[in-house]
Amino acid sequence: QGCLPPGPRPLPFLGNILHLDHKGFLKSLQALREKYGDVFTIYLGPRPSVVLCGYEAVREALVDQAEAFSGRGHIAILDPIFQGTGVAFANGKSWKALRRFSLATMRDFGMGKRSMEERIKEEAQCLVEELQKSEGAYVDPTFLFHTVTANVICSIVFGERFNYQDTKFLRLLNLLNEILNILSSFYSQVFELLSGILKHFPGTHTRLYRNIQELEEFVTENIERHRKMLDPSAPKDFIDSFLLRIDKECSNPESEFHHKNLVHTVLSLFFAGTETSSTTLRYALLLLLKNPDVLEKVQAEIDRVIGPHRLPALEDRAKMPYTDAVIHEIQRFSDITPVGVPHSVIKDTHFRGYLLPKDTIVYPVMGSVLHDPHHFEKPDAFHPDHFLDAEGNFRKQEAFIPFSMGKRLCLGESLARSELFLFLTSMLQNFSLGSPMAPEDIDLTPRKNGFAKLPPVFQLCFLPRWGRREGVQIPSESLHPAPASAHNESVEAS
Ligand code: HEM
């Protein structure tokens, strides 16, 4: 049975449901941490989960005992669909093969001649053009940001980006949105506790399964098109590369490279790689509106290093320590997966004097690491100096782990970091930001702070910083006041 860490006494079947506050799973965990320490056990329904808080405990598990803690914990509402297939949900030999393949394919030129950077730059340019069309009106950027991050995944897996008005693409986005909304809803948390009963009745999970099925059909049709056009000497995207691997291993009945794993790996990339990046971008703009002095310094660095005449490129980042520090602080502060993604131990595991039986679920509470007061001077403030030394050089922080740590470390980390840099610098190179509210009135209280953390809904306007004449970008005096004052002037002008 093992010897689990201490925790509140569970009820039969219902576990610690009474200790969990649906408004803030994280808050409930913080209260329990005060009572039981950095490592404790809670029962989600009848199953125990071990919760790890603070940098030290999370590192000791995910890094010092990386292999033991590398299992993926079940997510009850998704279990019947994925059944352990697809890179984000698989375990053991299957996960290892899919992860190695996915990383190698997305790295370098695993998918033909176009690099990841080119794909993101193309999307960044479309994003700037789309924002130009808003003509300085106030907009809520949520949908547009989902669109651009989903399009980057489309470019990688399908080999093509879609026009923002394309009806098929809009349907794909709606399905994704609805699926991710259900996954982060209170219903899914209840399902986690009571899946044994709820799965026998129709409910929101039935709608979730219909949506996922439609998404699977969309992906399968696309795979069939790829199959017909496949050129074995020139794979041009993720699906082509996977199909070639299926063919290569077709005589091996044990192969992990089959249709179901392809479809579910593609879905994993969409689920893990769209809302995460787009929520971070939204937080970025909100924090820059709230902190106009920071915005001003970022734009000054962009003007100095990149200037107005060319697109930002990844190699600029090394020359932009302030912008790099700000992006790190945005990710630290926004902390978009506060309780982490569940892991499990793949064997009986000794940890800090306890014995966790094989398959015990483990939550590495990332919010407790990103806000660890032993590692960050002002854990609850937005403070880019966390990532700068006294000379203004970029300074690494070991407790900066928005992508987690160890063997399950986010597979899209490099892609996501490139997206954040290129999308943000492209927007700030071209636009001043305006808000209908003064910075001190902007409320940062998250709209949700449970399994996912979401910023409040807000609006802003994008005011061109440069006029265009005969294809050359030139400074537009009337449109280019100092960014901090632009912030307020634009409000009065509207
Ligand atoms: C700011 C953006 C992002 C953040 C903060 C983020 C964060 C995370 C976190 C916390 C995990 C869980 C790691 C664990 O289990 O300990 C994860 C896993 C994962 N992420 Fe990301 N992610 C981001 C963007 C992306 C993108 C763009 C992709 C697209 C390729 C992606 C693909 C994945 C996949 C496939 C996994 C599962 C890895 C596995 O189970 O082996 N993520 N991510």
Residues whose N, C-alpha, C, O or C-beta is under 5 A from the ligand:
A	BS01	HEM	V87 A88 S268 L269 A272 G273 T276 S277 T280 T337 V341 P402 F403 S404 M405 K407 R408 L409 C410 L411 G412 L415 A416
